Amino acid sequence: MAVATEAEPLYISVTEAARLLGISRTHAYDQAHLGIETAGAEGLPAVRLGRRLLIARAAIEELAPT
């Protein structure tokens, strides 16, 4: 397991996840909220930190096409 550096944080914003996945910011937020509601069973697996929604970089790497 790789340790995250400043260049690669463990969690990224929903906006950054949308950019990496090539989807709209609105769609990414919809999918992140779905992930929260379904405990990650559907949508983007997101965590809430205060008011922020964050997505695990590892989850994005699994979803992103190579």
Secondary structure, DSSP 8 states (H G I E B T S, - for coil): ----BTTB-SEEEHHHHHHHHT--HHHHHHHHHHHHHTTTSSS--EEEETTEEEEEHHHHHHHS--
